[in-house]
Amino acid sequence: MDHDAADAASNDDIRASFGVSEANLRRAQPADAAALALLGGATFLESYARDHPGDALIRHVQAQHSPAFYAQMLADPACATWVLETDLGAPVGYALLTKPDLGCETGADDLELKRLYLLRGWQAGGWGRRLLAAVEAEAATRGAGRLLLCVSADNATAQRFYWRHGYDDVGRQHMFGMGGRAYHGLIWAKRLGGDPETPPAILTRSVAPEPAGQWPRRWA
Ligand SMILES: CC(C)(COP(=O)(O)OP(=O)(O)OC[C@H]1O[C@@H](n2cnc3c(N)ncnc32)[C@H](O)[C@@H]1OP(=O)(O)O)[C@@H](O)C(=O)NCCC(=O)NCCS
């Protein structure tokens, strides 16, 4: 069995054990701020509790995943937010498109995928792909030529996901400090629209994608 087939088999097992059924993707509304804060905090904790100090995690969630933060995003016409819900209306995934706010030079036609998170039981079922497609379509509709994102240097799963979807590294930035430790984020980008046969130089890959078993890639 190759890597992808083995991954798919174990993903099916994971989904079966969570009893995951269908979910619904929609654009978030101002009334969703509290749900997004709950989900943002939960996905952040689930993603980073493994190797981050608890008090720093809690402070970060209180500041960056408050209902007020999401209310501000939802009220800002420069931002767009999507929420993935179960059939019973429980929030399980979200994505946030914003103007770029990264530690690198950006152009007038750049937008940023600020957040893309799913609770673990809803990962590896194609929802990330669907959320990303919705964000890219909206970014293109808004006239963006490039979609940027910051992915943690430690997050090989997300890097592989974005790589598969045509994103590549264009720089690096210091993402955040937590509990006295510095965590690095990598800035990746994808050119939207245009001719896929002739990617701009900035997105030309110098190495071929590596097979699943060889991730994470080593960054100089
Ligand atoms: C990264 C993330 C957004 C990707 O979303 P996802 O829903 O897991 O992604 P998809 O299901 O669309 O694709 C993931 C993999 O599952 C596989 N997959 C997709 N549909 C599948 C299905 N029906 N059955 C089995 N496998 C499937 C895909 O082939 C893909 O494989 P790959 O990793 O080899 O590319 C999600 O895993 C996540 O939220 N992770 C935690 C938070 C995080 O790291 N966010 C990014 C911060 S920058």
The ligand as an SDF file (V2000), in Angstrom:
LIG
                    3D

 48 50  0  0  0  0  0  0  0  0999 V2000
   -4.4050   21.8210    7.3110 C   0  0  0  0  0  0  0  0  0  0  0  0
   -5.9050   21.5880    7.2120 C   0  0  0  0  0  0  0  0  0  0  0  0
   -6.6380   22.9160    7.1080 C   0  0  0  0  0  0  0  0  0  0  0  0
   -6.1930   20.7660    5.9580 C   0  0  0  0  0  0  0  0  0  0  0  0
   -7.5800   20.5090    5.8960 O   0  0  0  0  0  0  0  0  0  0  0  0
   -8.1110   19.0210    5.6650 P   0  0  0  0  0  0  0  0  0  0  0  0
   -9.5780   19.0400    5.6200 O   0  0  0  0  0  0  0  0  0  0  0  0
   -7.4640   18.1260    6.6610 O   0  0  0  0  0  0  0  0  0  0  0  0
   -7.5570   18.7760    4.1980 O   0  0  0  0  0  0  0  0  0  0  0  0
   -8.1650   17.8370    3.0730 P   0  0  0  0  0  0  0  0  0  0  0  0
   -8.9820   16.7460    3.6600 O   0  0  0  0  0  0  0  0  0  0  0  0
   -8.7880   18.6960    2.0530 O   0  0  0  0  0  0  0  0  0  0  0  0
   -6.8210   17.2400    2.5290 O   0  0  0  0  0  0  0  0  0  0  0  0
   -5.9210   16.6380    3.4590 C   0  0  0  0  0  0  0  0  0  0  0  0
   -5.5450   15.2620    3.0480 C   0  0  0  0  0  0  0  0  0  0  0  0
   -6.6220   14.3510    3.2070 O   0  0  0  0  0  0  0  0  0  0  0  0
   -6.8150   13.6310    2.0120 C   0  0  0  0  0  0  0  0  0  0  0  0
   -8.2440   13.4710    1.8100 N   0  0  0  0  0  0  0  0  0  0  0  0
   -9.0610   14.3740    1.2910 C   0  0  0  0  0  0  0  0  0  0  0  0
  -10.3110   13.8550    1.2290 N   0  0  0  0  0  0  0  0  0  0  0  0
  -10.2300   12.6210    1.7370 C   0  0  0  0  0  0  0  0  0  0  0  0
  -11.1830   11.5740    1.9460 C   0  0  0  0  0  0  0  0  0  0  0  0
  -12.4710   11.7080    1.5920 N   0  0  0  0  0  0  0  0  0  0  0  0
  -10.7540   10.4430    2.5310 N   0  0  0  0  0  0  0  0  0  0  0  0
   -9.4760   10.3020    2.8890 C   0  0  0  0  0  0  0  0  0  0  0  0
   -8.5330   11.2340    2.6920 N   0  0  0  0  0  0  0  0  0  0  0  0
   -8.9130   12.3690    2.1320 C   0  0  0  0  0  0  0  0  0  0  0  0
   -6.2370   14.4820    0.9260 C   0  0  0  0  0  0  0  0  0  0  0  0
   -5.7510   13.6400   -0.1180 O   0  0  0  0  0  0  0  0  0  0  0  0
   -5.1260   15.2010    1.6230 C   0  0  0  0  0  0  0  0  0  0  0  0
   -3.9600   14.4310    1.5660 O   0  0  0  0  0  0  0  0  0  0  0  0
   -2.5240   15.1130    1.6140 P   0  0  0  0  0  0  0  0  0  0  0  0
   -2.2800   15.5530    3.0180 O   0  0  0  0  0  0  0  0  0  0  0  0
   -1.6330   13.9980    1.2130 O   0  0  0  0  0  0  0  0  0  0  0  0
   -2.5410   16.2650    0.6720 O   0  0  0  0  0  0  0  0  0  0  0  0
   -6.4650   20.7960    8.4220 C   0  0  0  0  0  0  0  0  0  0  0  0
   -5.8130   19.5540    8.4970 O   0  0  0  0  0  0  0  0  0  0  0  0
   -6.3260   21.5080    9.7540 C   0  0  0  0  0  0  0  0  0  0  0  0
   -7.2220   22.2390   10.1500 O   0  0  0  0  0  0  0  0  0  0  0  0
   -5.2220   21.2790   10.4740 N   0  0  0  0  0  0  0  0  0  0  0  0
   -5.0150   21.8300   11.8100 C   0  0  0  0  0  0  0  0  0  0  0  0
   -4.9150   23.3320   11.7910 C   0  0  0  0  0  0  0  0  0  0  0  0
   -3.8440   23.8220   10.8750 C   0  0  0  0  0  0  0  0  0  0  0  0
   -2.7150   23.3630   10.9070 O   0  0  0  0  0  0  0  0  0  0  0  0
   -4.2300   24.8240   10.0480 N   0  0  0  0  0  0  0  0  0  0  0  0
   -3.3220   25.4660    9.1520 C   0  0  0  0  0  0  0  0  0  0  0  0
   -2.6600   26.6030    9.8810 C   0  0  0  0  0  0  0  0  0  0  0  0
   -1.6470   27.5080    8.7480 S   0  0  0  0  0  0  0  0  0  0  0  0
  1  2  1  0
  2  3  1  0
  2  4  1  0
  2 36  1  0
  4  5  1  0
  5  6  1  0
  6  7  2  0
  6  8  1  0
  6  9  1  0
  9 10  1  0
 10 11  2  0
 10 12  1  0
 10 13  1  0
 13 14  1  0
 14 15  1  0
 15 16  1  0
 15 30  1  0
 16 17  1  0
 17 18  1  0
 17 28  1  0
 18 19  1  0
 18 27  1  0
 19 20  2  0
 20 21  1  0
 21 22  1  0
 21 27  2  0
 22 23  1  0
 22 24  2  0
 24 25  1  0
 25 26  2  0
 26 27  1  0
 28 29  1  0
 28 30  1  0
 30 31  1  0
 31 32  1  0
 32 33  2  0
 32 34  1  0
 32 35  1  0
 36 37  1  0
 36 38  1  0
 38 39  2  0
 38 40  1  0
 40 41  1  0
 41 42  1  0
 42 43  1  0
 43 44  2  0
 43 45  1  0
 45 46  1  0
 46 47  1  0
 47 48  1  0
M  END
$$$$
